[in-house]
């Protein structure tokens, strides 16, 4: 049989198929190259990110090492023995407020009626005494002294007795179980009262929810005295140097006036003084003390960098205050014998305490006191 010859069309088809395969292969190779290239880029980027992360962590740690404050307990670090800040010229480092020409608003420094009455009430309550006057009756809010013996099913139980020592109880405070306190209302000193209650479910495993009976003796009712001339003469003449109720009230009003005046003046001077340059050594020493106090208080630092920034701010605020008082002290020409003052502190507070604070820190406290007294004295 005669063999058929290939046509030109078949040849072209074969060529096209072969070419298509080569093109497809070429595209596949290019695709794989692109994929490999992308993979290399991704790995390179990932490696770069890891390296940057490591550098960031290392850099952060190095930064923290550079700024981290070391806790300290040397209160006199950065201070001279006379209480002044080392190498600090207040005239150039601080713009001191015009403290001699402050307008003080009377309404802001005058004593208020509420605070005067509150202090007088507090003083009178500190002198209250137990009254056994049988004409008095217990009322809600009274403080009484009682003795009691509690029983359940006729048997005394642990914790249910005052053991004859007397117990101070404020009626309505909710200190005792059930309505124990309310059952005493209306009774008088010297009376024997039976109080029946139901013990709470959380009282004890053996007694929870049981009925109890208390034999109560009312020893007396605490009575708060009134502010009278007789009371003042008997109780306040020596300690407060007053002899009448009116004189004591005036004294309380003046004490509040002095407190408010001092607060207003010191706040004004601090707010209107500006620091040009902080004494770096003393700021650093102050930061050490503050950090030690924070650690002693159990303060937790969530972000150490943020903490260090806030610590610096706190230290600068404290240092500014010390600078202002020193500036007023120097500007007013005040002085004191720092050595003699330190020896006084040793005698008063003890040598161990004085040494723990240091001569400079103790003297700085005296500078502050004298500066404030001088400032307040200008406006009295």
Steps between C-alpha positions, in 0.01 A plus 500: 500500500628844411607712798322832530708813498463761769332814391632845566205568724593207726857630519385841600283346772792305639719811499228698675461234766874485558522877517208513739671249726819704494307819580310325778827365639656843476206653683519228765872565551437873524218439743720279713775765486254769607373274775853429617582868483192591700588232752852642532355848546262374766775318685725802469222727632426257783868487588517879490196525729657253742828691495317830551305343788822380660657841448190665649507277807874546543466872438215528748699314763802723438275806523350376826846435637588859417191658658418252779507663841681325782298507825673681786456601861744792526262786570785749518655407164551814292466729803746703702499458878328839529203366300573680173518315168856431384633719218165669450469875458133575557527849353591361156325162511160625616269790419347556843144633521444850639411359841493839672210634295234231500132599514336258741122456453345499847221263399753232410690507827226568755385209717167347403225440754488130405866428569495696826200304625654173386820564695310609811278192480803277463664661803186461711463135401857438613384609848184290516447299816289207612187612683317274740208740535198272533273769358664469158360267237693327223419644157602401149853626434602502867827342605443279801708276720354160577584159641330192362481123531350300214345154522355248258266239647605626845872444435757777463690493171846614393518862391162582652622681811677827585656326802413799715751724320238737362438548130452828315219474246348760271127440459411461133852412390404144410794364697287242681281226355137528398317787679710478817577875502143611434375302803712723727328821388296657778686325783697684766839470670494236775224294338523127433360420156429168331569514129378215280648455155545243226863430422591536131574204273869594486544535878653157556430148383354395838292813566397612151135606491432421864308718745716665765423699812727771640491628857612861455600753765494863391803657668445848364458734206786704358422871522668771292539827695388838372736786425450725802720737693511247784609221269771715341631617836521142626633325191664748261645783705844342527528328163338767280571808713138614492247546779164543326299324231508811280877524532541137400274545197703806394817297538366224277395754236845659507671162467301427186576847368872440550477159329314643201730802476809281499350269239400790275836678523716192448289382207519847345877524530554148367265551205644839406866401526669344197810285482765593243735213580460205733793387716553164327687332784228584749221394262676166458534460877132587548399242238693235694315582821161502327567166330604345829177625658300358206663161543443507875130565438479204261426716196499302173655642181307379193717695254844590632566766238173676582578461872843661461350797315237546771767457768705779344194725494424427867860563598514829314178616666644419842835661418325813374324531835833471684655756266219749560526478880877534483460803271256669741731417791800655325310798359361586843847480656397228747756288684545246778780298659483171309741320736303601806176403330636153417608450862149600612354236271736240642378584851134510398472215249802291594837459335394202287212693343709811440773298331249317281369833369831681482596853597416642158147357487418613854634849432301517177185436702586796722556718193152409380342573838673837536419601142130418545482678837661806343263490204188468716629769736498751214120473475386485861 
